[in-house]
Amino acid sequence: MPEIIIREAIAQGLREALDEDDRVFMLGEDIGAYDGAYAVTRGFLKQYGPDRIRDTPISESVIVGAAVGAALAGLRPIVEIMTINFTLLAIDQIVNHAAKLRYMSNGQFTVPMM
């Protein structure tokens, strides 16, 4: 097995998800034109196009909230938040929406997102 760095492993996993299901798309800050803050999404915009690789404004709560809505509509969003500490800015959407909707709706709704 070849040795690769974590960034390459993550990129490989993301590519597999995007290749396997047309409903999968990514959204996050600078993941398209800038190739991501850590170059994880380098070349993704060119390969998958702007409909599947979406640059967003700097608003983590909006990014996660949009992903929750997309997941409820049948898409499979992958959210990239630049660093772990910024996830706290979206904690309401993560905890009270993404994580709870399935249980609060008794299984009527699911929120399949990463």
C-alpha positions as CSV (number, residue, x, y, z in Angstrom):
1,M,0.0,0.0,0.0
2,P,1.5,3.4,-1.0
3,E,2.0,6.0,1.8
4,I,0.1,9.2,1.3
5,I,-0.4,12.2,3.4
6,I,-3.8,12.9,5.1
7,R,-4.7,15.6,2.6
8,E,-4.4,13.2,-0.3
9,A,-6.4,10.5,1.6
10,I,-9.2,13.0,2.2
11,A,-9.2,14.1,-1.4
12,Q,-9.3,10.5,-2.6
13,G,-12.3,9.8,-0.4
14,L,-14.1,12.9,-1.5
15,R,-13.5,12.0,-5.2
16,E,-14.9,8.6,-4.6
17,A,-18.0,10.0,-3.1
18,L,-18.4,12.5,-5.9
19,D,-17.8,9.9,-8.6
20,E,-20.2,7.3,-7.1
21,D,-23.3,9.5,-6.7
22,D,-24.4,12.5,-8.8
23,R,-26.4,13.8,-5.8
24,V,-23.1,14.4,-3.9
25,F,-21.8,18.0,-4.0
26,M,-19.5,20.0,-1.8
27,L,-19.8,23.5,-0.3
28,G,-17.4,25.5,1.7
29,E,-15.2,28.6,1.8
30,D,-12.7,28.8,-1.0
31,I,-13.0,25.1,-2.0
32,G,-13.4,25.8,-5.7
33,A,-11.4,28.6,-7.3
34,Y,-8.9,28.7,-4.5
35,D,-8.6,24.8,-4.2
36,G,-9.3,24.9,-0.5
37,A,-7.3,26.3,2.3
38,Y,-5.3,23.2,2.6
39,A,-5.4,22.2,-1.1
40,V,-7.6,19.2,-0.4
41,T,-10.0,20.2,-3.2
42,R,-7.3,21.0,-5.7
43,G,-8.7,20.5,-9.2
44,F,-12.2,19.6,-8.0
45,L,-13.8,22.7,-9.6
46,K,-12.4,21.9,-13.0
47,Q,-13.2,18.2,-12.7
48,Y,-16.8,18.4,-11.3
49,G,-17.9,21.9,-12.2
50,P,-19.5,24.7,-10.2
51,D,-22.8,22.9,-9.6
52,R,-21.0,20.3,-7.5
53,I,-18.2,22.3,-6.0
54,R,-19.7,25.5,-4.5
55,D,-17.7,28.3,-3.0
56,T,-19.6,30.0,-0.2
57,P,-19.4,33.2,1.8
58,I,-17.7,33.2,5.1
59,S,-20.6,32.1,7.2
60,E,-20.4,28.7,8.7
61,S,-24.0,28.7,10.0
62,V,-25.3,29.4,6.5
63,I,-23.0,26.7,5.0
64,V,-24.3,24.0,7.3
65,G,-27.9,25.3,7.2
66,A,-27.8,25.1,3.4
67,A,-26.4,21.6,3.5
68,V,-29.2,20.5,5.9
69,G,-31.8,21.9,3.5
70,A,-30.1,20.2,0.5
71,A,-30.0,16.9,2.4
72,L,-33.7,17.2,3.2
73,A,-34.4,17.8,-0.5
74,G,-32.6,14.5,-1.5
75,L,-29.1,15.7,-2.2
76,R,-25.9,14.5,-0.4
77,P,-23.9,17.6,0.6
78,I,-20.4,17.5,1.9
79,V,-19.5,20.5,4.0
80,E,-16.0,21.7,4.4
81,I,-15.4,24.0,7.4
82,M,-11.9,25.4,7.4
83,T,-10.9,24.5,11.0
84,I,-12.6,22.7,13.9
85,N,-13.0,25.9,15.9
86,F,-15.3,27.4,13.2
87,T,-17.8,24.5,13.6
88,L,-18.9,26.2,16.9
89,L,-20.3,29.0,14.7
90,A,-22.7,26.4,13.2
91,I,-23.4,24.4,16.3
92,D,-27.1,25.1,16.2
93,Q,-27.5,23.7,12.7
94,I,-25.3,20.7,13.5
95,V,-26.9,19.8,16.8
96,N,-30.4,21.0,16.6
97,H,-31.1,20.4,12.9
98,A,-28.7,17.9,11.2
99,A,-28.4,15.6,14.2
100,K,-32.0,15.7,15.5
101,L,-34.4,16.0,12.6
102,R,-34.6,12.3,12.0
103,Y,-35.5,11.6,15.6
104,M,-37.8,14.6,16.0
105,S,-39.7,13.5,12.9
106,N,-39.9,9.9,14.0
107,G,-37.9,8.9,10.9
108,Q,-39.9,10.9,8.4
109,F,-36.9,13.0,7.5
110,T,-33.3,12.1,7.2
111,V,-30.3,14.4,6.8
112,P,-27.6,12.5,4.9
113,M,-24.6,14.8,4.9
114,M,-20.9,14.9,5.7
